[in-house]
Amino acid sequence: MVKWTWHAKLQLRHIHDYIAQDSPMYARRVSEELVRKTLILDALPRQGRIVPELNEDAVRELGLYSYRILYAIKPDDLIEVLAVIHKRRHLEAEDVPRDQ
């Protein structure tokens, strides 16, 4: 099961709102595709690569457009989406909230 954290949902909302300033239609499309991209993780949880800045096997990422979707592989087949960030943003370990 794929579950989005509150933090990741908030980031997705900010991305949507930012894009919607120029194109509400494109904002909706990008938001939906970011969510849809995570659905494959139910079947293939190790699909993404290990996040280089964190170097933890259980924390991985998928890329879509200019965004990184960070997620954690938890026990009991749970995939927790932790964050959605722009690829150009410098990532620090404290930018990825865990255990919510």
N, C-alpha and C positions, 0 to 999 in steps of 0.2 A: 504494500500500500504506500502511495506517495502522499506525504503530508507537507503542506507549506507552513513554515513558522510565521508568527505574527510579523516578525522583522522582514522576512522575504516578501510577504504580501504587501507590506508598507512600501518597500522598495519598488515592487512591481507597479503599485499605484502611482508613485512619483514618476516613474518612467512613462507610464501612460499619460499622466497629466502634462508632462513636459512635451512629449511628442504631439499631444492634442492641441497645443497652442498653435501649431501649424497645420495639422491634419488629423482631425478626429477619426477619420476612417483608418488611416495608417496606424494611429495609436491603438485602436482596437485590434487591428490585425497583428501588430507586434506583440501586444499583451497576450492575445490568444495563442500565438505561436510559441511564446516562451512557456506558457503553461502546458501546451500540447507536447512540447519537446521533452518534458519530464515524465510523461506517461509511459514511455518506453522503459523507464527505470524499474517498473514492476517486474518485467520479464528479464531485463538485462541490467542489474544494478551496478555492475562494474564497467558499464559502457563508457563512462567518462574517464578522463585521465586524473591522476593524483594531482592535487593542487600544489604546484612547485613551492610556493611560499610557505606552505604548512607542512608538507612532506609527511602526511599521515595517510595510511592506506585506506582508512574508512571515510576520508573527506575527499571528494572528487568534484569534477566540474565538467559541464557541457558548455559548448559555445553556440551562440546563435546571434547573427548580425554583429553588433558591437558589444555584446553582453556575455558575461560569464555567469552561469547558473551553478552555484556551489551547493552541494548536498552531502549529507552524511548517511552512511549505511549503518543502520541500527539493528539490534537483535530482532527476532521475530518478523523478518521480511519487511521492516519499516524503512522507508526512504524519507529522510527529512530534508526538505529544501531549506537551506540556511540563509542564502543571500543571492541577490541578482545585482551584479555590479558592472559598470562599464569596463571594457577591456583596457582602457588607458589609465584607469585609476590604479594607483599603487596600493597593494593589498598588504595589510598587517594582520597578524593573528587575532588581535582584539577587534578587528572589523567583522569577524565572523562569529556571531553569538551562537552558543551551543547550549544544550541541556535546558531548553525552554519548556 
